[in-house]
Amino acid sequence: MKTMWAPWSIEYILGAKEKGCVFCNALSVSNQLTLYKGKCTLVVMNKYPYINGHLLVAPARHLSMLDELSHSEMGTLLATVEQSVAILRKVMHPEGFNIGLNLGRVAGAGIEEHLHFHIVPRWSGDTNALAVFAEVRVIPQHLQETFALLKPHFEAIDLDQTHAAEPAVAGSATIKKPNCRKGPARSVRRASLPGR
């Protein structure tokens, strides 16, 4: 078995942590890496990206598990992921994406108290031996430059829509936002399968 080292992770692990929840803090007016703040969701750039354009998409409510989301919030969250991918595809032209979430510390969640999706754009040859052997990551564009490139596209769309067919473009009209449920988590009722 081969081992792939991720030495850049130690920067986050050992670094000073900001007080409070990273995502709840991102809803503040002063956050420099927040691309989108909606009624139900938010999109922020990863402060410790694996590669340019590494985004984090989270519900606005402070939740740690998927079953705490209402159906409306779940739909809006996935529509936000979809629109974020569309913007990255349009602006950065990646050849593919890694998209996922880690629930719980043992599953790899660095911020387990507020669930969030990672969207990592990928290009052929975007990983190299420098990260493994020299403990150096090659990220060809500064975080703030990537932010400036993406921000106008996130300002131009309404990511709180429940179904997004096409990515919005800067200057296009927005769609009415759904009413996201506030309050305690809904109870989840699972249908039993035949034969159980």
C-alpha positions in Angstrom: 0.0 0.0 0.0 1.3 3.5 -0.8 0.9 6.4 1.5 -0.1 9.9 0.3 1.0 12.6 2.7 -1.0 15.9 3.0 1.5 18.1 4.9 -0.6 21.3 4.3 -3.2 20.0 6.6 -1.0 20.6 9.6 -1.3 24.4 8.9 -5.0 24.1 9.8 -4.5 21.6 12.6 -1.8 23.5 14.5 -2.9 27.0 13.5 -4.8 29.4 15.7 -8.5 28.8 15.4 -11.0 31.7 15.2 -13.5 31.9 18.0 -16.9 30.5 17.3 -18.1 28.6 14.2 -16.3 29.4 11.0 -19.5 29.3 9.0 -21.6 31.3 11.4 -18.7 33.9 11.5 -18.7 33.9 7.6 -22.2 35.3 7.8 -20.8 38.5 9.4 -20.4 41.6 7.2 -16.6 41.6 7.5 -15.8 38.1 6.3 -13.3 38.4 3.4 -13.8 34.9 1.9 -17.6 34.7 1.8 -18.8 34.6 -1.8 -22.5 34.2 -1.1 -24.8 34.8 1.9 -28.3 33.6 1.3 -31.4 33.1 3.4 -30.7 29.4 3.7 -27.1 28.8 2.5 -23.7 30.4 2.2 -20.6 29.8 0.0 -17.1 30.5 1.3 -13.7 29.9 -0.1 -11.6 27.4 1.8 -8.9 29.3 3.7 -6.6 26.2 3.4 -7.5 25.0 -0.2 -6.3 21.9 -1.8 -6.3 23.8 -5.1 -7.6 27.1 -6.5 -11.4 27.4 -6.4 -11.9 25.0 -3.4 -15.3 26.1 -2.1 -17.3 25.2 1.0 -21.1 25.3 0.9 -23.1 25.2 4.1 -26.6 25.8 5.4 -27.0 29.1 7.2 -28.4 27.4 10.2 -25.8 25.9 12.6 -26.4 22.1 12.1 -24.1 19.1 12.2 -26.2 16.4 10.6 -28.1 16.1 7.3 -31.3 14.9 9.1 -31.5 18.2 10.9 -32.2 20.0 7.6 -35.8 20.6 6.4 -36.6 19.3 2.9 -36.6 22.9 1.7 -33.1 23.6 3.2 -31.8 20.3 1.7 -33.1 21.3 -1.7 -31.6 24.8 -1.4 -28.3 23.4 -0.2 -28.0 21.0 -3.1 -29.1 23.8 -5.5 -26.3 26.0 -4.0 -23.8 23.2 -4.7 -25.1 22.9 -8.2 -24.8 26.6 -8.9 -21.4 26.8 -7.3 -20.2 24.0 -9.6 -21.7 25.9 -12.6 -19.9 29.1 -11.7 -16.5 27.3 -11.3 -17.1 25.5 -14.6 -17.8 28.8 -16.3 -15.0 30.8 -14.7 -12.2 28.4 -14.1 -12.9 25.6 -16.7 -11.9 22.6 -14.6 -12.0 19.1 -16.2 -13.8 17.6 -13.2 -14.8 18.0 -9.5 -14.6 16.3 -6.2 -17.7 17.1 -4.2 -18.5 15.7 -0.8 -19.1 16.2 2.9 -17.6 14.6 6.0 -19.9 14.0 8.9 -18.1 13.6 12.2 -14.4 13.9 13.1 -13.6 10.3 12.5 -14.9 10.7 8.9 -12.5 13.6 8.3 -14.6 16.6 9.3 -12.3 19.4 10.3 -15.3 21.5 11.4 -17.8 18.9 12.5 -20.2 21.2 14.3 -21.5 22.8 11.1 -22.0 20.5 8.1 -20.7 21.7 4.8 -19.9 20.4 1.3 -16.5 20.7 -0.2 -16.3 21.5 -3.9 -12.8 20.9 -5.3 -12.3 21.7 -9.0 -9.8 19.3 -10.7 -7.5 19.5 -13.7 -5.3 16.9 -15.3 -2.0 16.9 -13.6 -3.1 19.2 -10.7 -1.5 17.0 -8.1 2.3 16.6 -8.0 5.1 15.3 -6.0 6.0 18.7 -4.5 3.3 18.4 -1.9 4.5 14.9 -0.9 8.3 15.3 -1.0 8.9 19.0 -0.5 5.9 19.8 1.7 4.9 22.5 -0.8 1.6 23.0 -2.5 1.4 24.7 -5.9 -1.6 27.0 -6.0 -1.0 29.2 -9.0 -3.4 32.0 -8.0 -3.6 34.0 -4.7 -6.8 33.3 -2.7 -7.9 37.0 -3.0 -7.4 36.9 -6.8 -9.6 33.8 -7.0 -12.2 35.5 -4.7 -12.2 38.6 -7.0 -12.7 36.4 -10.0 -15.6 34.5 -8.6 -17.4 37.1 -6.4 -19.3 38.9 -9.3 -20.8 35.6 -10.4 -22.1 34.8 -6.9 -23.5 38.3 -6.5 -25.4 38.0 -9.8 -27.4 34.9 -8.9 -30.0 33.9 -6.3 -28.8 30.6 -4.8 -31.8 30.3 -2.5 -33.9 29.0 -5.5 -34.9 25.4 -5.0 -34.3 24.2 -8.6 -31.7 25.8 -10.8 -31.7 24.7 -14.4 -29.0 27.0 -15.7 -26.2 28.9 -14.0 -27.0 32.6 -13.7 -24.7 35.1 -15.3 -23.5 38.4 -13.9 -26.3 40.9 -14.7 -29.1 38.3 -15.0 -32.4 38.4 -13.2 -32.9 36.6 -9.9 -35.6 34.1 -8.9 -37.8 34.5 -5.8 -36.3 32.8 -2.6 -38.1 30.0 -0.9 -39.1 30.3 2.7 -36.6 28.3 4.8 -37.9 26.8 8.0 -36.5 28.1 11.2 -36.5 26.4 14.6 -35.8 22.8 15.8 -34.9 20.0 13.6 -37.6 18.0 11.9 -38.2 14.4 12.9 -37.2 11.9 10.2 -39.5 9.0 9.4 -37.9 6.3 7.4 -40.1 4.1 5.3 -39.6 0.4 5.9 -38.6 -1.7 2.9 -40.6 -4.8 1.9 -39.5 -7.9 3.7 -38.3 -6.1 6.9 
